[in-house]
Amino acid sequence: MDVVRLIARLNVGGPAKHVAWLSSGLQKKSWTHKLLHGVIDKDEDDLSFFSNDLGVDCLEVNSLEKDISLKDIKAFLQVLLILHKNNPKILHTHTSKAGFLGRFAALFLNIVKPWNKIKIVHTFHGHTFHGYFSPKKEKLFLMIERFLARYASDAIITISKQQQLEIRDNFLVGHSKKHHMISLGIDTHFANNLDKKSLKSKLNISENKKVFGIVGRIAPIKNHKLFIESISEFQKLSNEEVSFVIIGGCSNSDMQALIDYAFEKKVKSLKFAGNVNTPEEIYGALDYLVLTSKNEGTPVSILEAFASKIPVVSTSVGGVVDIVGLQNERALLAKQDAKDLAKQYKTLLNEDPSIRVEKAYIYVKENYSIDNLVNKVDQLYKSL
């Protein structure tokens, strides 16, 4: 076995698509692969079919779950046993929890079998150093990451320049020689056949009404409450009749909490679409994409909007700054502030977006192809 790849879970989101495209592409370059993944939470939407459809050899680690618990000891032992049996040349981990368990397991095997060392690669899709946990937990996770970067990482991949600056220079995780910036790759073929009617029809939105939408899993880090607050502020600024849509899944209780919050804020024309797996429908229904996250690596929703020639407004966080470009070249940036977001909505409605969206379209085509991602990781593996 050449490569064992480990991700915490294959739930709906950018990382699950990333590992599927990467594993499939590297298999075509003759790297033998096994993709290990944990189980999704009962309130999450499953994306494991995506890897299976691409012919990726997947194996579920049934004790690896979303939340930290005593089951993690069993998950560690399961990963350890799989690595021992498959004897890979490379372990490549993705996402924080998988990075912790996988790299500790590979480090243990490298200590007890020094004649047969596994090369260890970790990709940061985001990070847990702010926005996720209490300050004490964030400090603990940072200490663990620094240890793993030093003793259990032959290469560290970040997916944007801004993210690399944060992780390497601000948080001091890993020596600069170990760091590699490799952009995400996405499949943009869906943008050639956008379905402009189906989702609008399902949500009872008239075809000629402008739609602002936020796309992605519903979680505190994505800050959907800020999106709702911004709609409330927009209603004070403008009388224009537009629709707002939240596309993404979560638990029934979390969804109800958002619905209640929207009712409390007296927002109008807000629809909850739930999870939608077809990007043709998602971006066919949207006229503008909104992102309100507190922390991001490189959000796939923005790249997909660029490929679909949809104007974007986002909070200025993480790798978003890199893909937007200087002076709002490819999208509009906003503060973590509802009033500022509302002002940007009004700007989008009043401006001609053609120049900005064309620059964004060219940018994503030139910089975020799957071939580019696969070729760069292939070169990194060979160098190891």
C-alpha positions in Angstrom: 0.0 0.0 0.0 1.4 3.4 -1.0 -0.9 5.8 0.8 -3.4 5.6 3.6 -5.5 8.7 3.8 -7.5 9.5 7.0 -10.3 12.0 7.4 -12.5 12.4 10.5 -15.8 11.8 8.5 -17.3 12.1 5.1 -20.0 14.6 5.9 -21.3 17.2 3.4 -18.6 19.9 3.0 -15.4 20.8 1.1 -12.9 18.4 2.9 -14.9 15.3 1.9 -15.0 16.3 -1.7 -11.3 17.2 -1.6 -10.1 13.8 -0.4 -12.3 12.0 -2.9 -11.0 14.0 -5.9 -7.4 13.8 -4.6 -7.5 10.0 -3.9 -9.2 9.3 -7.3 -6.7 11.5 -9.1 -3.6 9.9 -7.4 -5.0 6.4 -8.1 -4.8 7.3 -11.8 -1.2 8.2 -11.3 -0.6 4.6 -9.9 -0.5 5.5 -6.2 -2.4 2.6 -4.4 -4.8 4.2 -1.9 -7.0 3.4 1.0 -9.3 6.2 2.4 -10.1 5.8 6.1 -13.0 7.8 7.6 -15.0 8.0 10.7 -18.8 7.9 11.1 -21.0 10.9 10.5 -23.1 12.3 13.4 -26.8 11.4 13.3 -27.6 15.0 12.5 -25.2 15.3 9.6 -25.7 14.6 5.9 -23.6 11.7 4.5 -21.3 12.3 1.5 -19.5 8.9 1.4 -21.3 8.1 -1.9 -19.2 10.8 -3.5 -15.9 8.8 -2.9 -17.5 5.5 -3.8 -18.8 6.9 -7.1 -15.2 7.9 -7.9 -13.9 4.4 -7.2 -12.0 5.2 -4.1 -11.2 2.3 -1.8 -12.8 3.4 1.5 -12.8 1.8 4.9 -14.9 3.1 7.9 -13.3 3.4 11.3 -16.5 2.8 13.3 -15.2 4.3 16.6 -14.0 7.5 15.0 -16.8 10.1 15.7 -17.2 13.8 15.6 -17.1 14.5 19.4 -14.2 13.9 21.7 -14.9 10.9 23.9 -13.4 7.7 25.3 -14.2 6.1 22.0 -11.2 8.0 20.6 -8.9 5.4 22.4 -10.5 2.6 20.4 -10.3 4.8 17.2 -6.6 5.3 17.8 -6.1 1.5 18.2 -8.2 0.8 15.1 -6.1 3.3 13.0 -2.9 1.8 14.5 -3.9 -1.7 13.5 -4.9 -0.7 10.0 -1.6 1.1 9.5 0.3 -1.9 10.8 -1.5 -4.3 8.4 -1.4 -2.1 5.3 2.2 -0.9 5.9 1.8 2.3 3.8 4.7 4.4 2.6 2.7 7.6 3.4 0.0 8.5 5.9 -1.9 11.6 4.8 -4.3 13.0 7.4 -7.0 15.6 6.8 -9.0 17.7 9.4 -8.0 18.2 13.0 -9.2 15.1 14.8 -8.0 12.7 12.1 -4.7 14.6 12.2 -4.3 14.0 15.9 -5.2 10.3 16.0 -3.5 9.4 12.7 -0.2 11.1 13.3 0.1 9.8 16.9 -0.6 6.3 15.5 2.1 6.7 12.8 4.5 8.2 15.3 4.1 5.2 17.6 4.7 2.7 14.7 7.8 4.7 13.6 9.2 4.5 17.1 8.7 0.7 17.4 9.6 -0.1 13.8 12.3 2.5 12.9 13.5 0.4 10.0 10.2 0.9 8.2 9.2 4.5 8.8 5.9 5.9 7.5 6.2 9.4 6.0 3.5 11.6 7.5 1.6 14.4 5.7 -1.1 16.6 7.2 -3.5 19.0 5.4 -5.1 21.9 7.3 -8.5 22.6 5.8 -9.1 25.1 8.6 -7.8 25.1 12.1 -9.2 24.9 15.7 -7.0 27.7 17.1 -9.9 30.2 17.3 -13.6 30.2 16.8 -14.4 26.6 17.8 -13.6 26.0 21.5 -13.0 27.8 24.8 -9.6 29.6 25.1 -8.2 26.8 27.3 -9.1 24.1 24.8 -7.7 26.2 21.9 -4.4 26.6 23.8 -4.3 22.8 24.5 -5.0 21.9 20.8 -2.3 24.4 19.7 0.3 22.7 22.0 -0.6 19.3 20.5 -0.4 20.7 17.0 3.0 22.1 17.6 4.2 18.8 19.0 2.8 16.8 16.1 4.2 19.3 13.6 7.7 18.8 15.1 7.8 15.1 15.7 5.0 13.5 13.6 4.9 15.5 10.3 7.2 15.2 7.4 5.1 17.7 5.4 2.3 20.2 6.3 -0.1 21.4 3.6 -2.0 24.6 3.9 -4.6 25.5 1.3 -4.1 29.3 1.1 -1.3 31.9 1.7 -3.3 33.5 4.5 -3.9 30.2 6.2 -0.2 29.4 5.9 0.7 32.7 7.5 -1.7 32.1 10.4 -0.6 28.5 11.1 3.1 28.8 10.4 4.0 32.4 11.4 1.3 33.5 13.8 0.7 30.2 15.7 4.2 28.8 15.1 3.0 25.4 14.0 5.8 23.6 12.1 9.1 24.6 10.7 8.9 26.6 7.4 10.8 23.8 5.5 7.9 21.4 6.2 5.2 23.8 5.0 3.7 23.5 1.5 0.9 25.7 0.1 -1.3 23.6 -2.2 -4.6 25.1 -3.3 -7.8 23.1 -3.4 -9.0 21.6 -6.6 -12.7 21.5 -7.6 -14.7 20.1 -10.4 -16.4 23.0 -12.2 -18.2 21.1 -14.9 -21.5 21.5 -13.1 -21.4 25.3 -13.9 -21.9 24.5 -17.6 -25.5 23.2 -16.9 -27.0 25.3 -14.2 -30.6 24.5 -13.4 -32.2 27.9 -12.8 -35.7 26.7 -12.1 -35.8 23.5 -9.9 -34.8 24.9 -6.5 -36.6 28.1 -6.9 -39.7 26.2 -7.7 -39.3 23.9 -4.7 -38.9 26.9 -2.4 -41.8 28.8 -4.1 -39.6 31.7 -5.2 -40.6 33.5 -8.4 -38.1 33.1 -11.3 -37.5 36.8 -11.7 -36.8 37.5 -8.0 -33.1 38.1 -7.0 -31.8 35.5 -4.4 -29.1 35.8 -1.8 -28.0 32.5 -0.5 -25.6 31.0 2.1 -24.4 27.5 1.3 -22.8 24.9 3.6 -23.3 22.9 6.7 -25.1 24.7 9.6 -22.6 24.9 12.5 -21.6 27.7 14.9 -18.4 28.4 13.1 -20.4 29.2 9.9 -22.3 31.9 11.8 -25.7 31.6 10.2 -27.2 33.9 12.9 -25.1 36.7 11.5 -26.7 36.0 8.1 -30.1 36.3 9.6 -29.1 39.6 11.4 -27.8 41.0 8.1 -31.2 40.3 6.5 -32.9 42.2 9.3 -30.5 45.2 8.7 -31.0 45.0 4.9 -34.8 45.3 5.4 -34.1 48.6 7.2 -31.9 49.9 4.4 -33.9 48.9 1.3 -37.4 48.2 0.1 -36.2 46.0 -2.7 -38.0 42.7 -2.8 -35.4 40.0 -2.8 -35.3 36.5 -1.3 -32.8 34.9 1.1 -32.0 31.2 1.3 -30.1 29.0 3.7 -28.9 25.9 2.0 -27.4 23.3 4.3 -28.3 20.6 6.8 -28.2 20.2 10.6 -30.1 18.6 13.4 -33.8 19.3 13.7 -33.3 21.2 17.0 -30.5 23.4 15.5 -32.7 24.1 12.4 -35.6 25.0 14.6 -33.4 27.4 16.6 -32.4 29.2 13.4 -36.1 29.4 12.3 -37.0 30.8 15.7 -34.2 33.3 15.5 -35.3 34.5 12.1 -38.9 34.9 13.5 -37.4 36.9 16.5 -35.6 39.2 14.1 -38.7 39.6 11.9 -36.9 38.7 8.7 -38.9 38.4 5.5 -38.5 36.2 2.5 -36.1 33.8 4.1 -36.3 30.2 3.0 -34.6 27.1 4.6 -33.7 24.6 1.8 -32.0 22.0 3.9 -29.2 19.9 2.4 -29.0 20.0 -1.4 -26.5 17.7 -3.1 -26.7 19.0 -6.7 -24.6 22.1 -7.3 -26.4 22.7 -10.6 -29.6 23.4 -8.6 -27.9 25.4 -5.8 -26.0 27.8 -8.0 -28.7 27.9 -10.6 -31.1 29.3 -8.0 -28.7 31.9 -6.6 -28.0 35.4 -7.9 -25.5 36.2 -5.0 -23.6 34.0 -2.6 -23.0 35.1 1.0 -20.5 33.7 3.5 -20.6 34.7 7.2 -18.0 32.4 8.8 -15.9 33.2 11.8 -13.0 31.1 10.5 -12.2 29.5 7.1 -9.5 27.8 5.1 -10.6 28.1 1.5 -14.4 27.8 1.2 -15.5 25.6 -1.6 -18.8 27.5 -1.9 -17.0 30.6 -3.0 -15.0 28.8 -5.6 -18.1 27.1 -6.9 -19.9 30.5 -7.0 -16.9 32.0 -9.0 -17.1 29.1 -11.5 -20.9 29.8 -11.8 -20.2 33.6 -12.3 -22.2 34.5 -9.2 -21.2 37.6 -7.3 -20.0 36.9 -3.7 -19.9 38.9 -0.4 -18.0 37.3 2.5 -16.7 38.1 5.9 -13.0 38.8 5.8 -11.6 35.6 7.4 -8.8 33.1 6.7 -8.1 32.1 3.1 -11.1 34.1 1.9 -8.8 37.2 1.8 -6.5 35.4 -0.7 -9.2 34.4 -3.2 -11.0 37.7 -3.1 -7.8 39.6 -4.2 -6.6 43.1 -3.7 -9.2 45.9 -3.4 -12.2 43.5 -3.7 -11.0 42.4 -7.1 -13.1 39.2 -7.3 -15.7 39.6 -4.5 -16.8 42.0 -1.8 -15.4 41.7 1.8 -17.4 42.7 4.9 -16.7 42.9 8.6 -18.2 40.5 11.1 -21.1 42.9 11.3 -24.7 42.7 10.2 -24.9 46.3 9.1 -21.8 46.1 7.0 -23.0 42.9 5.3 -26.4 44.6 4.6 -24.6 47.6 2.9 -22.7 45.1 0.7 -26.0 43.5 -0.4 -27.3 46.9 -1.5 -24.0 47.5 -3.3 -24.3 44.2 -5.2 -27.9 45.0 -6.2 -26.9 48.4 -7.5 -23.7 47.6 -9.4 -22.8 45.9 -12.7 -20.9 42.8 -11.5 -19.7 41.7 -14.9 -16.0 42.7 -14.6 -15.7 41.2 -11.1 -17.4 37.9 -11.8 -15.3 37.5 -15.0 -12.1 38.0 -13.1 -13.3 35.5 -10.5 -14.3 32.9 -13.2 -10.8 33.1 -14.8 -9.1 33.0 -11.4 -10.8 29.8 -10.3 -10.3 28.1 -13.7 -6.6 28.9 -13.6 -5.8 28.2 -10.0 -8.2 25.6 -8.6 -8.3 22.7 -11.1 -8.2 19.1 -9.8 -5.3 18.4 -12.1 -3.3 21.1 -10.5 -4.1 19.7 -7.0 -3.2 16.1 -7.9 0.0 17.0 -9.7 1.3 19.1 -6.8 0.5 16.4 -4.2 2.0 13.8 -6.5 5.3 15.8 -6.6 5.2 16.2 -2.8 4.8 12.4 -2.3 7.6 11.6 -4.7 9.9 14.1 -2.8 9.2 12.2 0.4 
